[in-house]
Amino acid sequence: MAVNRITKENQKLVSISTYFVAHNTTMLRLSTLRSRAPLSGTVRALATSADAAATPNRVHGGLKDQDRIFQNVYGTYGHDLKSAQKMGDWYKTKEILQKGDKWIIDEVKKSGLRGRGGAGFPSGLKWSFMNPPGWEKNVGPRYLVVNADEGEPGTCKDREIIRKDPHKLVEGCLVTGRAMNATAAYIYIRGEFYNEANILQGAINEAYKAGLLGKNACGSGYDFDVYIHRGMGAYVCGEETALIESLEGKAGKPRLKPPFPAAVGLFGRPSTVTNVETVAVAPTICRRGGEWFASFGRERNSGTKLFCISGPRQ
């Protein structure tokens, strides 16, 4: 009797397993049919262009180490001035500054660099708004404002630049400021980034001590100062005009536009707000040329880019 019961139970299990195998086979066939069905009449060719008739054949090779702008994002080396110079920072910065604002902006335009803060506006064009015809007659201070607030959840690329490669940002402020004929840069850093703010301030102090910032920066005849301002954690201050309001000691509320910051910005003076990564890549673009930077990436979205990866990954 015991044998018969076991046999009957086994027959039931076999029947159930046969059902699931048949069911899964049917679902597999359905999924195969669905995957073969065309999704649309056209295929997206590029992430930033219109649909094309067919996907072009493209080869995206690996990036060589010498083409990596941020070589220290894993903290392999120190973040001090000597370590930064060994990685190529502050190399021929004087010559870049002496080539003038128009040359720097032209190289950035050739590079195809777009704002790395999310909006993707062409950087060279944005910076040129600071130099309209007759800008020299508007005597007074002019400002570069660097947005290091980075309040979006899961976003940490700017934090890693400040933590591991602070001199890239400091030198970038100088080069970008020269392109805009700015007199000073204010780096608005998120209040929670306490350690990062200390590291960045240390890099700024090193640059001043070495004569790379301040009066006659790098011996170029150009005067430029860099300051840090710590935020108080308000997410809305990531918007450029709200950030300017906060810098002025007011409540971080967005302004109506126009006027735009390039005309009336920080303290009522011409200003441009830009992202940490955007500023940090400017010196390398000027050293290696805009065409070099444009050789990476895709059409209308060229160059290298840092991304934040979190959660389970392979």
C-alpha positions as CSV (number, residue, x, y, z in Angstrom):
1,M,0.0,0.0,0.0
2,A,2.8,2.4,0.8
3,V,4.4,1.7,-2.6
4,N,1.1,2.5,-4.4
5,R,0.7,5.7,-2.5
6,I,4.2,6.9,-3.3
7,T,3.6,6.0,-7.0
8,K,0.4,8.0,-7.1
9,E,2.0,11.0,-5.5
10,N,4.9,10.8,-7.9
11,Q,2.5,10.6,-10.9
12,K,0.8,13.8,-9.6
13,L,4.1,15.6,-9.3
14,V,5.1,14.5,-12.8
15,S,1.8,15.8,-14.2
16,I,2.2,19.1,-12.4
17,S,5.8,19.5,-13.6
18,T,4.7,18.6,-17.2
19,Y,2.1,21.3,-17.0
20,F,4.6,24.0,-16.0
21,V,7.1,22.9,-18.7
22,A,4.4,23.2,-21.3
23,H,3.2,26.5,-19.9
24,N,6.8,27.9,-19.9
25,T,7.4,26.7,-23.4
26,T,4.3,28.6,-24.5
27,M,5.4,31.8,-22.8
28,L,8.9,31.4,-24.3
29,R,7.3,31.2,-27.8
30,L,5.1,34.2,-27.1
31,S,8.1,36.3,-25.9
32,T,10.1,35.2,-29.0
33,L,7.3,36.4,-31.2
34,R,7.1,39.7,-29.4
35,S,10.9,40.2,-29.6
36,R,10.8,39.7,-33.3
37,A,8.0,42.2,-33.9
38,P,9.3,45.6,-35.0
39,L,9.1,48.3,-32.3
40,S,8.6,51.2,-34.7
41,G,9.1,52.0,-38.4
42,T,12.4,53.8,-37.7
43,V,15.3,53.2,-35.4
44,R,16.9,55.8,-33.1
45,A,20.3,56.4,-34.6
46,L,21.8,58.9,-32.1
47,A,20.8,59.9,-28.6
48,T,20.7,63.6,-29.6
49,S,19.4,63.5,-33.2
50,A,16.3,62.8,-35.1
51,D,15.2,59.3,-36.1
52,A,17.2,57.8,-39.0
53,A,16.2,55.2,-41.6
54,A,18.7,52.7,-40.2
55,T,21.3,52.5,-37.4
56,P,24.7,53.5,-38.7
57,N,27.7,51.3,-38.2
58,R,29.8,52.7,-35.4
59,V,32.8,51.5,-33.6
60,H,33.2,52.7,-30.0
61,G,36.6,51.7,-28.9
62,G,38.0,51.8,-25.3
63,L,39.4,55.1,-23.9
64,K,43.2,55.2,-23.5
65,D,44.6,56.1,-20.1
66,Q,46.2,59.2,-21.5
67,D,42.8,60.4,-22.8
68,R,41.2,60.2,-19.4
69,I,40.8,63.7,-18.0
70,F,40.0,62.6,-14.4
71,Q,42.7,60.1,-13.7
72,N,42.3,60.2,-9.9
73,V,38.6,59.5,-9.4
74,Y,39.6,56.3,-7.4
75,G,42.0,58.2,-5.2
76,T,45.1,56.4,-6.4
77,Y,47.2,59.5,-6.0
78,G,47.2,62.5,-3.6
79,H,45.0,65.6,-4.1
80,D,47.8,68.0,-3.3
81,L,49.4,70.4,-5.8
82,K,52.5,68.3,-6.5
83,S,50.4,65.2,-7.3
84,A,48.1,67.3,-9.5
85,Q,51.1,68.6,-11.5
86,K,52.4,65.1,-12.0
87,M,49.1,64.3,-13.6
88,G,49.4,67.2,-16.0
89,D,47.4,69.9,-14.1
90,W,48.7,73.5,-14.2
91,Y,50.8,72.7,-17.3
92,K,51.2,75.7,-19.7
93,T,48.4,77.5,-17.9
94,K,50.2,80.8,-18.4
95,E,50.2,80.4,-22.2
96,I,46.5,79.5,-22.2
97,L,45.6,82.6,-20.3
98,Q,47.8,84.8,-22.5
99,K,46.1,83.6,-25.6
100,G,43.0,85.5,-24.5
101,D,39.3,85.0,-24.1
102,K,38.4,84.6,-27.7
103,W,40.9,81.8,-28.3
104,I,39.7,79.9,-25.2
105,I,36.0,80.2,-26.2
106,D,36.8,79.2,-29.8
107,E,38.5,76.0,-28.5
108,V,35.6,75.2,-26.3
109,K,33.2,75.7,-29.2
110,K,35.3,73.4,-31.4
111,S,35.2,70.7,-28.6
112,G,31.5,70.6,-28.6
113,L,31.5,70.7,-24.8
114,R,28.0,71.0,-23.3
115,G,27.0,71.8,-19.8
116,R,27.6,68.8,-17.6
117,G,25.0,69.8,-15.0
118,G,22.1,68.3,-17.0
119,A,20.9,71.0,-19.3
120,G,23.4,70.3,-22.0
121,F,23.6,73.9,-23.3
122,P,26.7,74.6,-25.5
123,S,29.4,75.9,-23.1
124,G,31.3,78.0,-25.5
125,L,28.2,79.8,-26.6
126,K,27.1,80.4,-23.0
127,W,30.5,81.7,-22.0
128,S,30.5,84.1,-24.9
129,F,27.4,85.9,-23.6
130,M,29.7,87.5,-21.0
131,N,31.7,89.3,-23.7
132,P,29.1,91.3,-25.8
133,P,30.4,94.2,-28.0
134,G,31.5,97.0,-25.7
135,W,31.7,94.9,-22.5
136,E,34.9,96.7,-21.6
137,K,32.9,99.9,-20.9
138,N,30.9,98.1,-18.2
139,V,33.6,98.7,-15.6
140,G,33.4,96.7,-12.4
141,P,33.7,93.1,-11.1
142,R,32.5,90.2,-13.2
143,Y,31.9,86.7,-11.7
144,L,32.1,83.0,-12.5
145,V,29.8,81.0,-10.3
146,V,30.4,77.3,-10.0
147,N,27.5,75.2,-9.0
148,A,28.8,72.5,-6.7
149,D,25.5,72.1,-4.8
150,E,24.7,68.7,-6.4
151,G,21.5,67.9,-4.5
152,E,20.0,65.3,-6.8
153,P,19.6,61.9,-5.3
154,G,22.2,59.4,-6.4
155,T,24.4,62.1,-8.0
156,C,28.0,62.3,-6.8
157,K,30.3,63.0,-9.8
158,D,31.1,66.6,-8.8
159,R,31.7,65.5,-5.2
160,E,34.3,63.0,-6.4
161,I,36.0,65.6,-8.5
162,I,36.3,67.9,-5.6
163,R,37.4,65.1,-3.3
164,K,40.0,63.5,-5.5
165,D,40.9,66.1,-8.2
166,P,40.4,69.5,-6.6
167,H,43.1,71.2,-8.6
168,K,41.4,70.4,-11.9
169,L,38.4,72.5,-10.6
170,V,40.6,75.3,-9.3
171,E,42.6,75.6,-12.6
172,G,39.4,75.2,-14.5
173,C,38.0,78.2,-12.6
174,L,41.0,80.3,-13.7
175,V,40.8,79.3,-17.4
176,T,37.0,79.6,-17.6
177,G,37.2,82.9,-15.8
178,R,39.7,84.2,-18.3
179,A,37.3,83.2,-21.1
180,M,34.6,85.4,-19.5
181,N,37.0,88.2,-18.4
182,A,35.7,87.5,-14.9
183,T,37.5,88.9,-11.9
184,A,36.6,86.2,-9.4
185,A,34.9,82.8,-9.0
186,Y,32.5,81.7,-6.3
187,I,32.2,78.0,-5.8
188,Y,28.9,77.3,-4.2
189,I,29.3,73.9,-2.5
190,R,26.7,71.9,-0.8
191,G,26.7,72.3,2.9
192,E,26.8,68.6,3.6
193,F,30.1,68.4,1.7
194,Y,32.1,69.4,4.8
195,N,35.3,67.3,4.1
196,E,35.1,68.1,0.4
197,A,35.0,71.9,1.2
198,N,38.1,71.5,3.3
199,I,39.9,69.7,0.6
200,L,39.0,72.3,-2.0
201,Q,40.0,75.1,0.3
202,G,43.3,73.5,0.8
203,A,43.8,73.3,-3.0
204,I,42.9,77.0,-3.3
205,N,45.4,77.9,-0.6
206,E,48.1,75.9,-2.4
207,A,47.4,77.7,-5.6
208,Y,47.6,81.1,-4.0
209,K,50.9,80.2,-2.3
210,A,52.4,79.0,-5.6
211,G,51.3,82.2,-7.4
212,L,48.8,80.4,-9.6
213,L,45.9,82.5,-8.3
214,G,45.5,86.1,-7.2
215,K,47.2,89.1,-8.6
216,N,49.1,88.2,-11.8
217,A,47.9,84.6,-11.8
218,C,50.5,82.2,-13.2
219,G,52.6,85.3,-14.2
220,S,50.1,86.0,-17.0
221,G,49.2,89.5,-16.0
222,Y,45.6,88.4,-15.3
223,D,44.2,88.9,-11.8
224,F,41.7,86.3,-10.5
225,D,40.4,85.2,-7.1
226,V,38.6,82.1,-6.1
227,Y,36.2,81.8,-3.1
228,I,34.1,79.0,-1.5
229,H,30.6,79.5,-0.3
230,R,28.9,76.7,1.6
231,G,25.2,76.2,1.1
232,M,22.6,75.2,3.7
233,G,21.1,72.1,2.0
234,A,18.2,73.7,0.1
235,Y,17.5,71.7,-3.1
236,V,16.1,74.7,-4.9
237,C,19.5,76.4,-4.7
238,G,20.6,74.1,-7.5
239,E,18.7,76.4,-9.9
240,E,21.2,79.1,-11.1
241,T,19.3,82.2,-10.1
242,A,18.2,80.8,-6.7
243,L,21.9,79.9,-6.2
244,I,22.8,83.6,-6.9
245,E,20.2,84.8,-4.4
246,S,21.6,82.5,-1.8
247,L,25.1,83.7,-2.5
248,E,23.9,87.2,-1.9
249,G,22.6,86.2,1.5
250,K,18.9,86.1,0.5
251,A,16.3,83.3,0.5
252,G,17.1,80.8,-2.3
253,K,14.3,81.7,-4.6
254,P,14.5,81.7,-8.4
255,R,14.5,85.0,-10.2
256,L,12.4,86.0,-13.1
257,K,14.2,86.0,-16.5
258,P,15.1,88.3,-18.2
259,P,17.4,89.8,-17.2
260,F,19.7,86.8,-17.5
261,P,22.7,86.4,-15.2
262,A,25.1,87.3,-18.0
263,A,23.7,90.8,-17.9
264,V,22.5,91.1,-14.2
265,G,23.9,88.3,-12.1
266,L,25.7,88.1,-8.7
267,F,25.6,91.4,-6.9
268,G,24.0,93.0,-10.0
269,R,27.1,92.3,-12.1
270,P,27.6,90.1,-15.2
271,S,27.9,86.5,-14.1
272,T,27.7,83.0,-15.5
273,V,26.7,79.9,-13.5
274,T,28.2,76.6,-14.7
275,N,28.8,73.1,-13.4
276,V,31.9,71.7,-11.7
277,E,32.6,69.1,-14.4
278,T,32.2,71.6,-17.2
279,V,34.7,73.9,-15.6
280,A,37.1,71.2,-14.7
281,V,37.6,69.9,-18.2
282,A,38.3,73.3,-19.8
283,P,42.1,73.4,-19.2
284,T,42.6,69.9,-20.7
285,I,40.5,71.0,-23.7
286,C,42.7,74.1,-24.2
287,R,45.9,72.1,-23.8
288,R,45.0,69.2,-26.2
289,G,42.7,71.1,-28.5
290,G,39.0,71.2,-29.1
291,E,39.2,68.7,-31.9
292,W,40.7,66.1,-29.6
293,F,37.8,66.4,-27.2
294,A,35.3,66.3,-30.0
295,S,36.8,63.0,-31.3
296,F,35.0,61.2,-28.4
297,G,31.3,60.7,-27.8
298,R,28.7,61.2,-30.5
299,E,27.5,63.8,-32.8
300,R,26.1,66.8,-31.0
301,N,27.1,65.2,-27.8
302,S,30.9,65.0,-27.9
303,G,33.6,64.5,-25.3
304,T,34.0,62.4,-22.3
305,K,31.5,62.3,-19.4
306,L,31.5,61.1,-15.8
307,F,28.6,59.0,-14.6
308,C,27.4,57.9,-11.2
309,I,26.7,54.2,-10.8
310,S,25.0,52.8,-7.7
311,G,23.1,49.7,-6.6
312,P,23.7,46.1,-7.9
313,R,26.0,46.2,-11.0
314,Q,28.1,43.8,-13.0
